[in-house]
């Protein structure tokens, strides 16, 4: 996993937290960020794969990239 294409504003490590905590912590972080900045979320909960996709589909935030083949799962989200 090599992510030099993204200008990461904040990295949030939610490893060990179970659903819905990774998403809730990501939402809190996004609310404090400026539009168009990038949040990188690291998670170990398999439910986060579904949660982050659904969340970004229903919000103005953009799931720019995700790495979910192996743990930890990584999500790159652009603040809407």
C-alpha positions, 0 to 999 in steps of 0.5 A: 500500500503506497499512497503518495498521491494523497495530501493527507490532512489527518490520519485517524487510527481506529484499529481495535474499535468495533462498528459503529465507532470507526465511522463515528470518529471519522464523522467527528474528524470530518466535521472539524476539517476544511472542505477538500481536505483528505482524511485517512482512516485506518480500521480493523473492523470488517463492518467498516467496509460497508459502513464507509461506502454507505456513509460516503454514498449518502453524504457530500464526502468522497471516498477517494480510495480504499484498501480493503483486501487485508487488515488493516483497512484504509479509507481515503476520504475527501471532505465535502 
